[in-house]
């Protein structure tokens, strides 16, 4: 189980955090990260995406976290088409 604490990020842009967290966990598991490690990587991604979108204003209410946040360069998997 993860027992990490972090500084609270006070933002309004947190729409989609649950969907993004579950997708990040699945993505890291797909890259062969063991479940506890995948959870930690996904958590780190969410915290970074929240922080990166903290000052963004999208419309008049709560906006999405910064899904374009990219802490790790995109890479092609071996055997991938294209």
Biopython code that builds the backbone (N, CA, C, O; Angstrom):
import numpy as np
from Bio.PDB.StructureBuilder import StructureBuilder

atoms = [
    (1, "UNK", "N", (0.834, -1.187, 0.000)),
    (1, "UNK", "CA", (0.000, 0.000, 0.000)),
    (1, "UNK", "C", (0.876, 1.247, 0.000)),
    (1, "UNK", "O", (1.923, 1.290, 0.646)),
    (2, "UNK", "N", (0.436, 2.242, -0.724)),
    (2, "UNK", "CA", (1.176, 3.494, -0.788)),
    (2, "UNK", "C", (0.900, 4.326, 0.461)),
    (2, "UNK", "O", (-0.252, 4.508, 0.855)),
    (3, "UNK", "N", (1.931, 4.810, 1.056)),
    (3, "UNK", "CA", (1.802, 5.695, 2.205)),
    (3, "UNK", "C", (2.598, 6.956, 1.951)),
    (3, "UNK", "O", (3.577, 7.233, 2.644)),
    (4, "UNK", "N", (2.182, 7.714, 0.967)),
    (4, "UNK", "CA", (2.883, 8.946, 0.630)),
    (4, "UNK", "C", (2.016, 10.121, 1.020)),
    (4, "UNK", "O", (0.793, 10.082, 0.891)),
    (5, "UNK", "N", (2.654, 11.147, 1.490)),
    (5, "UNK", "CA", (1.958, 12.396, 1.748)),
    (5, "UNK", "C", (2.481, 13.427, 0.765)),
    (5, "UNK", "O", (3.623, 13.351, 0.313)),
    (6, "UNK", "N", (1.643, 14.380, 0.444)),
    (6, "UNK", "CA", (2.074, 15.445, -0.444)),
    (6, "UNK", "C", (1.431, 16.745, -0.004)),
    (6, "UNK", "O", (0.458, 16.752, 0.751)),
    (7, "UNK", "N", (1.978, 17.821, -0.478)),
    (7, "UNK", "CA", (1.424, 19.131, -0.195)),
    (7, "UNK", "C", (0.094, 19.272, -0.920)),
    (7, "UNK", "O", (-0.034, 18.879, -2.080)),
    (8, "UNK", "N", (-0.876, 19.823, -0.245)),
    (8, "UNK", "CA", (-2.186, 20.028, -0.861)),
    (8, "UNK", "C", (-2.067, 21.057, -1.981)),
    (8, "UNK", "O", (-1.468, 22.118, -1.809)),
    (9, "UNK", "N", (-2.644, 20.723, -3.117)),
    (9, "UNK", "CA", (-2.662, 21.613, -4.266)),
    (9, "UNK", "C", (-4.055, 22.232, -4.316)),
    (9, "UNK", "O", (-5.026, 21.547, -4.636)),
    (10, "UNK", "N", (-4.158, 23.492, -4.009)),
    (10, "UNK", "CA", (-5.471, 24.162, -3.982)),
    (10, "UNK", "C", (-5.789, 24.688, -5.383)),
    (10, "UNK", "O", (-5.248, 25.698, -5.832)),
    (11, "UNK", "N", (-6.679, 23.971, -6.048)),
    (11, "UNK", "CA", (-7.056, 24.344, -7.413)),
    (11, "UNK", "C", (-8.536, 24.109, -7.630)),
    (11, "UNK", "O", (-9.197, 23.442, -6.834)),
    (12, "UNK", "N", (-9.040, 24.658, -8.704)),
    (12, "UNK", "CA", (-10.424, 24.400, -9.125)),
    (12, "UNK", "C", (-10.460, 23.386, -10.265)),
    (12, "UNK", "O", (-11.503, 22.784, -10.519)),
    (13, "UNK", "N", (-9.356, 23.193, -10.943)),
    (13, "UNK", "CA", (-9.332, 22.336, -12.134)),
    (13, "UNK", "C", (-9.013, 20.894, -11.757)),
    (13, "UNK", "O", (-7.864, 20.456, -11.824)),
    (14, "UNK", "N", (-10.056, 20.168, -11.358)),
    (14, "UNK", "CA", (-9.823, 18.776, -10.999)),
    (14, "UNK", "C", (-10.836, 17.842, -11.641)),
    (14, "UNK", "O", (-10.972, 16.681, -11.254)),
    (15, "UNK", "N", (-11.544, 18.376, -12.633)),
    (15, "UNK", "CA", (-12.508, 17.554, -13.358)),
    (15, "UNK", "C", (-11.780, 16.460, -14.131)),
    (15, "UNK", "O", (-10.853, 16.752, -14.886)),
    (16, "UNK", "N", (-12.181, 15.223, -13.957)),
    (16, "UNK", "CA", (-11.588, 14.102, -14.680)),
    (16, "UNK", "C", (-10.453, 13.401, -13.960)),
    (16, "UNK", "O", (-9.799, 12.535, -14.541)),
    (17, "UNK", "N", (-10.203, 13.755, -12.705)),
    (17, "UNK", "CA", (-9.069, 13.134, -12.000)),
    (17, "UNK", "C", (-9.249, 11.636, -11.824)),
    (17, "UNK", "O", (-8.279, 10.889, -11.953)),
    (18, "UNK", "N", (-10.452, 11.176, -11.536)),
    (18, "UNK", "CA", (-10.682, 9.740, -11.344)),
    (18, "UNK", "C", (-10.448, 8.943, -12.616)),
    (18, "UNK", "O", (-9.787, 7.905, -12.597)),
    (19, "UNK", "N", (-10.992, 9.436, -13.720)),
    (19, "UNK", "CA", (-10.795, 8.760, -15.006)),
    (19, "UNK", "C", (-9.319, 8.760, -15.403)),
    (19, "UNK", "O", (-8.792, 7.763, -15.898)),
    (20, "UNK", "N", (-8.674, 9.887, -15.178)),
    (20, "UNK", "CA", (-7.266, 9.997, -15.535)),
    (20, "UNK", "C", (-6.412, 9.097, -14.667)),
    (20, "UNK", "O", (-5.472, 8.474, -15.162)),
    (21, "UNK", "N", (-6.721, 9.017, -13.377)),
    (21, "UNK", "CA", (-5.970, 8.139, -12.476)),
    (21, "UNK", "C", (-6.100, 6.684, -12.904)),
    (21, "UNK", "O", (-5.097, 5.974, -12.975)),
    (22, "UNK", "N", (-7.309, 6.230, -13.190)),
    (22, "UNK", "CA", (-7.488, 4.831, -13.583)),
    (22, "UNK", "C", (-6.798, 4.539, -14.917)),
    (22, "UNK", "O", (-6.245, 3.456, -15.103)),
    (23, "UNK", "N", (-6.828, 5.487, -15.833)),
    (23, "UNK", "CA", (-6.145, 5.300, -17.116)),
    (23, "UNK", "C", (-4.633, 5.280, -16.942)),
    (23, "UNK", "O", (-3.943, 4.502, -17.600)),
    (24, "UNK", "N", (-4.115, 6.129, -16.059)),
    (24, "UNK", "CA", (-2.672, 6.157, -15.807)),
    (24, "UNK", "C", (-2.206, 4.848, -15.154)),
    (24, "UNK", "O", (-1.137, 4.337, -15.486)),
    (25, "UNK", "N", (-3.003, 4.310, -14.234)),
    (25, "UNK", "CA", (-2.653, 3.023, -13.615)),
    (25, "UNK", "C", (-2.612, 1.932, -14.678)),
    (25, "UNK", "O", (-1.648, 1.170, -14.756)),
    (26, "UNK", "N", (-3.662, 1.857, -15.498)),
    (26, "UNK", "CA", (-3.719, 0.832, -16.548)),
    (26, "UNK", "C", (-2.584, 1.003, -17.553)),
    (26, "UNK", "O", (-2.000, 0.018, -18.005)),
    (27, "UNK", "N", (-2.275, 2.236, -17.900)),
    (27, "UNK", "CA", (-1.186, 2.489, -18.846)),
    (27, "UNK", "C", (0.155, 2.030, -18.307)),
    (27, "UNK", "O", (0.944, 1.424, -19.033)),
    (28, "UNK", "N", (0.417, 2.313, -17.043)),
    (28, "UNK", "CA", (1.691, 1.890, -16.461)),
    (28, "UNK", "C", (1.747, 0.379, -16.280)),
    (28, "UNK", "O", (2.816, -0.216, -16.410)),
    (29, "UNK", "N", (0.617, -0.248, -15.984)),
    (29, "UNK", "CA", (0.603, -1.705, -15.912)),
    (29, "UNK", "C", (0.848, -2.307, -17.289)),
    (29, "UNK", "O", (1.485, -3.354, -17.409)),
    (30, "UNK", "N", (0.340, -1.644, -18.333)),
    (30, "UNK", "CA", (0.572, -2.103, -19.699)),
    (30, "UNK", "C", (2.029, -1.994, -20.112)),
    (30, "UNK", "O", (2.473, -2.680, -21.032)),
    (31, "UNK", "N", (2.775, -1.128, -19.428)),
    (31, "UNK", "CA", (4.209, -0.996, -19.695)),
    (31, "UNK", "C", (5.022, -1.872, -18.752)),
    (31, "UNK", "O", (6.215, -1.644, -18.557)),
    (32, "UNK", "N", (4.372, -2.878, -18.167)),
    (32, "UNK", "CA", (4.992, -3.881, -17.300)),
    (32, "UNK", "C", (5.398, -3.361, -15.932)),
    (32, "UNK", "O", (6.294, -3.930, -15.308)),
    (33, "UNK", "N", (4.773, -2.310, -15.451)),
    (33, "UNK", "CA", (5.033, -1.853, -14.082)),
    (33, "UNK", "C", (4.208, -2.723, -13.143)),
    (33, "UNK", "O", (3.020, -2.940, -13.382)),
    (34, "UNK", "N", (4.820, -3.215, -12.089)),
    (34, "UNK", "CA", (4.092, -3.985, -11.087)),
    (34, "UNK", "C", (3.027, -3.087, -10.468)),
    (34, "UNK", "O", (3.191, -1.867, -10.439)),
    (35, "UNK", "N", (1.950, -3.668, -9.979)),
    (35, "UNK", "CA", (0.808, -2.884, -9.487)),
    (35, "UNK", "C", (1.173, -1.784, -8.492)),
    (35, "UNK", "O", (0.752, -0.645, -8.693)),
    (36, "UNK", "N", (1.940, -2.062, -7.421)),
    (36, "UNK", "CA", (2.262, -0.964, -6.501)),
    (36, "UNK", "C", (3.083, 0.137, -7.182)),
    (36, "UNK", "O", (2.898, 1.319, -6.892)),
    (37, "UNK", "N", (3.973, -0.247, -8.072)),
    (37, "UNK", "CA", (4.781, 0.744, -8.784)),
    (37, "UNK", "C", (3.906, 1.541, -9.753)),
    (37, "UNK", "O", (4.065, 2.754, -9.883)),
    (38, "UNK", "N", (2.981, 0.857, -10.431)),
    (38, "UNK", "CA", (2.061, 1.535, -11.349)),
    (38, "UNK", "C", (1.200, 2.541, -10.597)),
    (38, "UNK", "O", (0.926, 3.625, -11.112)),
    (39, "UNK", "N", (0.773, 2.202, -9.395)),
    (39, "UNK", "CA", (-0.019, 3.129, -8.588)),
    (39, "UNK", "C", (0.786, 4.372, -8.234)),
    (39, "UNK", "O", (0.277, 5.491, -8.308)),
    (40, "UNK", "N", (2.036, 4.176, -7.851)),
    (40, "UNK", "CA", (2.896, 5.311, -7.516)),
    (40, "UNK", "C", (3.155, 6.207, -8.704)),
    (40, "UNK", "O", (3.124, 7.431, -8.580)),
    (41, "UNK", "N", (3.412, 5.607, -9.862)),
    (41, "UNK", "CA", (3.650, 6.395, -11.078)),
    (41, "UNK", "C", (2.395, 7.171, -11.478)),
    (41, "UNK", "O", (2.474, 8.331, -11.882)),
    (42, "UNK", "N", (1.241, 6.517, -11.362)),
    (42, "UNK", "CA", (-0.019, 7.172, -11.707)),
    (42, "UNK", "C", (-0.300, 8.332, -10.749)),
    (42, "UNK", "O", (-0.747, 9.397, -11.176)),
    (43, "UNK", "N", (-0.044, 8.130, -9.483)),
    (43, "UNK", "CA", (-0.238, 9.177, -8.485)),
    (43, "UNK", "C", (0.662, 10.374, -8.778)),
    (43, "UNK", "O", (0.227, 11.524, -8.708)),
    (44, "UNK", "N", (1.909, 10.092, -9.104)),
    (44, "UNK", "CA", (2.839, 11.167, -9.436)),
    (44, "UNK", "C", (2.377, 11.939, -10.672)),
    (44, "UNK", "O", (2.513, 13.161, -10.737)),
    (45, "UNK", "N", (1.833, 11.217, -11.648)),
    (45, "UNK", "CA", (1.323, 11.870, -12.856)),
    (45, "UNK", "C", (0.151, 12.789, -12.514)),
    (45, "UNK", "O", (0.100, 13.930, -12.973)),
    (46, "UNK", "N", (-0.785, 12.295, -11.711)),
    (46, "UNK", "CA", (-1.949, 13.094, -11.336)),
    (46, "UNK", "C", (-1.528, 14.359, -10.589)),
    (46, "UNK", "O", (-2.024, 15.448, -10.878)),
    (47, "UNK", "N", (-0.620, 14.214, -9.637)),
    (47, "UNK", "CA", (-0.160, 15.386, -8.886)),
    (47, "UNK", "C", (0.501, 16.406, -9.806)),
    (47, "UNK", "O", (0.294, 17.609, -9.651)),
    (48, "UNK", "N", (1.294, 15.929, -10.761)),
    (48, "UNK", "CA", (1.934, 16.833, -11.715)),
    (48, "UNK", "C", (0.930, 17.507, -12.622)),
    (48, "UNK", "O", (1.050, 18.699, -12.907)),
    (49, "UNK", "N", (-0.070, 16.751, -13.084)),
    (49, "UNK", "CA", (-1.092, 17.308, -13.968)),
    (49, "UNK", "C", (-1.952, 18.338, -13.232)),
    (49, "UNK", "O", (-2.342, 19.351, -13.813)),
    (50, "UNK", "N", (-2.245, 18.083, -11.970)),
    (50, "UNK", "CA", (-2.996, 19.052, -11.175)),
    (50, "UNK", "C", (-2.196, 20.339, -10.990)),
    (50, "UNK", "O", (-2.718, 21.438, -11.177)),
    (51, "UNK", "N", (-0.941, 20.192, -10.625)),
    (51, "UNK", "CA", (-0.086, 21.363, -10.410)),
    (51, "UNK", "C", (0.113, 22.143, -11.707)),
    (51, "UNK", "O", (0.105, 23.374, -11.699)),
    (52, "UNK", "N", (0.293, 21.428, -12.827)),
    (52, "UNK", "CA", (0.530, 22.087, -14.113)),
    (52, "UNK", "C", (-0.694, 22.855, -14.596)),
    (52, "UNK", "O", (-0.560, 23.813, -15.357)),
    (53, "UNK", "N", (-1.881, 22.446, -14.166)),
    (53, "UNK", "CA", (-3.099, 23.130, -14.597)),
    (53, "UNK", "C", (-3.687, 24.060, -13.565)),
    (53, "UNK", "O", (-4.790, 24.574, -13.750)),
    (54, "UNK", "N", (-2.971, 24.286, -12.480)),
    (54, "UNK", "CA", (-3.511, 25.078, -11.368)),
    (54, "UNK", "C", (-3.886, 26.500, -11.774)),
    (54, "UNK", "O", (-4.873, 27.038, -11.272)),
    (55, "UNK", "N", (-3.136, 27.105, -12.653)),
    (55, "UNK", "CA", (-3.389, 28.497, -13.025)),
    (55, "UNK", "C", (-4.141, 28.649, -14.343)),
    (55, "UNK", "O", (-4.254, 29.760, -14.860)),
    (56, "UNK", "N", (-4.648, 27.567, -14.888)),
    (56, "UNK", "CA", (-5.361, 27.605, -16.163)),
    (56, "UNK", "C", (-6.838, 27.909, -15.908)),
    (56, "UNK", "O", (-7.453, 27.330, -15.012)),
    (57, "UNK", "N", (-7.396, 28.817, -16.699)),
    (57, "UNK", "CA", (-8.826, 29.115, -16.601)),
    (57, "UNK", "C", (-9.502, 28.619, -17.865)),
    (57, "UNK", "O", (-9.173, 29.044, -18.972)),
    (58, "UNK", "N", (-10.453, 27.713, -17.683)),
    (58, "UNK", "CA", (-11.193, 27.159, -18.809)),
    (58, "UNK", "C", (-12.675, 27.363, -18.530)),
    (58, "UNK", "O", (-13.258, 26.614, -17.746)),
    (59, "UNK", "N", (-13.284, 28.339, -19.140)),
    (59, "UNK", "CA", (-14.689, 28.602, -18.897)),
    (59, "UNK", "C", (-14.930, 29.250, -17.544)),
    (59, "UNK", "O", (-14.065, 29.946, -17.011)),
    (60, "UNK", "N", (-16.122, 29.011, -16.994)),
    (60, "UNK", "CA", (-16.498, 29.699, -15.777)),
    (60, "UNK", "C", (-16.614, 28.821, -14.549)),
    (60, "UNK", "O", (-17.021, 29.319, -13.500)),
    (61, "UNK", "N", (-16.289, 27.586, -14.617)),
    (61, "UNK", "CA", (-16.423, 26.715, -13.453)),
    (61, "UNK", "C", (-15.172, 25.903, -13.236)),
    (61, "UNK", "O", (-14.067, 26.310, -13.597)),
    (62, "UNK", "N", (-15.371, 24.740, -12.637)),
    (62, "UNK", "CA", (-14.241, 23.843, -12.450)),
    (62, "UNK", "C", (-13.832, 23.274, -13.804)),
    (62, "UNK", "O", (-14.671, 22.781, -14.557)),
    (63, "UNK", "N", (-12.564, 23.345, -14.103)),
    (63, "UNK", "CA", (-12.066, 22.834, -15.368)),
    (63, "UNK", "C", (-11.348, 21.513, -15.167)),
    (63, "UNK", "O", (-11.270, 21.005, -14.048)),
    (64, "UNK", "N", (-10.823, 20.954, -16.255)),
    (64, "UNK", "CA", (-10.093, 19.699, -16.159)),
    (64, "UNK", "C", (-8.667, 19.917, -15.682)),
    (64, "UNK", "O", (-8.106, 21.005, -15.809)),
    (65, "UNK", "N", (-8.099, 18.857, -15.131)),
    (65, "UNK", "CA", (-6.677, 18.921, -14.833)),
    (65, "UNK", "C", (-5.920, 18.994, -16.162)),
    (65, "UNK", "O", (-6.522, 18.791, -17.216)),
    (66, "UNK", "N", (-4.644, 19.272, -16.137)),
    (66, "UNK", "CA", (-3.864, 19.459, -17.364)),
    (66, "UNK", "C", (-3.462, 18.095, -17.926)),
    (66, "UNK", "O", (-2.399, 17.569, -17.597)),
    (67, "UNK", "N", (-4.322, 17.529, -18.777)),
    (67, "UNK", "CA", (-4.050, 16.214, -19.361)),
    (67, "UNK", "C", (-2.864, 16.238, -20.313)),
    (67, "UNK", "O", (-2.302, 15.188, -20.626)),
    (68, "UNK", "N", (-2.480, 17.408, -20.772)),
    (68, "UNK", "CA", (-1.341, 17.531, -21.673)),
    (68, "UNK", "C", (-0.009, 17.557, -20.960)),
    (68, "UNK", "O", (1.046, 17.593, -21.594)),
    (69, "UNK", "N", (-0.057, 17.539, -19.645)),
    (69, "UNK", "CA", (1.165, 17.507, -18.850)),
    (69, "UNK", "C", (1.946, 16.259, -19.252)),
    (69, "UNK", "O", (1.387, 15.162, -19.258)),
    (70, "UNK", "N", (3.225, 16.404, -19.587)),
    (70, "UNK", "CA", (4.021, 15.276, -20.050)),
    (70, "UNK", "C", (5.342, 15.144, -19.331)),
    (70, "UNK", "O", (6.356, 15.645, -19.817)),
    (71, "UNK", "N", (5.363, 14.471, -18.164)),
    (71, "UNK", "CA", (6.613, 14.359, -17.415)),
    (71, "UNK", "C", (7.618, 13.398, -18.034)),
    (71, "UNK", "O", (8.812, 13.458, -17.742)),
    (72, "UNK", "N", (7.122, 12.510, -18.893)),
    (72, "UNK", "CA", (7.987, 11.504, -19.508)),
    (72, "UNK", "C", (7.800, 11.570, -21.018)),
    (72, "UNK", "O", (6.662, 11.594, -21.487)),
    (73, "UNK", "N", (8.879, 11.599, -21.788)),
    (73, "UNK", "CA", (8.718, 11.637, -23.243)),
    (73, "UNK", "C", (7.961, 10.414, -23.770)),
    (73, "UNK", "O", (8.102, 9.310, -23.244)),
    (74, "UNK", "N", (7.175, 10.624, -24.794)),
    (74, "UNK", "CA", (6.463, 9.520, -25.429)),
    (74, "UNK", "C", (7.477, 8.583, -26.077)),
    (74, "UNK", "O", (8.480, 9.029, -26.634)),
    (75, "UNK", "N", (7.211, 7.293, -26.001)),
    (75, "UNK", "CA", (8.125, 6.325, -26.613)),
    (75, "UNK", "C", (7.339, 5.258, -27.358)),
    (75, "UNK", "O", (6.204, 4.944, -27.001)),
    (76, "UNK", "N", (7.943, 4.714, -28.379)),
    (76, "UNK", "CA", (7.316, 3.654, -29.173)),
    (76, "UNK", "C", (7.675, 2.309, -28.571)),
    (76, "UNK", "O", (8.838, 2.031, -28.280)),
    (77, "UNK", "N", (6.654, 1.480, -28.389)),
    (77, "UNK", "CA", (6.882, 0.156, -27.842)),
    (77, "UNK", "C", (7.426, -0.767, -28.931)),
    (77, "UNK", "O", (7.072, -0.611, -30.100)),
    (78, "UNK", "N", (8.278, -1.719, -28.569)),
    (78, "UNK", "CA", (8.791, -2.671, -29.551)),
    (78, "UNK", "C", (7.639, -3.435, -30.207)),
    (78, "UNK", "O", (6.730, -3.903, -29.522)),
    (79, "UNK", "N", (7.681, -3.554, -31.491)),
    (79, "UNK", "CA", (6.663, -4.282, -32.229)),
    (79, "UNK", "C", (5.404, -3.490, -32.526)),
    (79, "UNK", "O", (4.456, -4.038, -33.089)),
    (80, "UNK", "N", (5.369, -2.216, -32.163)),
    (80, "UNK", "CA", (4.186, -1.394, -32.427)),
    (80, "UNK", "C", (4.123, -1.040, -33.903)),
    (80, "UNK", "O", (5.145, -0.782, -34.539)),
    (81, "UNK", "N", (2.924, -1.031, -34.430)),
    (81, "UNK", "CA", (2.748, -0.692, -35.837)),
    (81, "UNK", "C", (2.994, 0.792, -36.074)),
    (81, "UNK", "O", (2.825, 1.612, -35.171)),
    (82, "UNK", "N", (3.388, 1.122, -37.273)),
    (82, "UNK", "CA", (3.513, 2.528, -37.624)),
    (82, "UNK", "C", (4.880, 2.937, -37.830)),
    (82, "UNK", "O", (5.136, 4.103, -38.132)),
]
sb = StructureBuilder()
sb.init_structure("model")
sb.init_model(0)
sb.init_chain("A")
sb.init_seg("    ")
for serial, (resi, resn, name, xyz) in enumerate(atoms, 1):
    if name == "N":
        sb.init_residue(resn, " ", resi, " ")
    sb.init_atom(name, np.array(xyz, "f"), 0.0, 1.0, " ", f" {name:<3s}", serial, name[0])
structure = sb.get_structure()
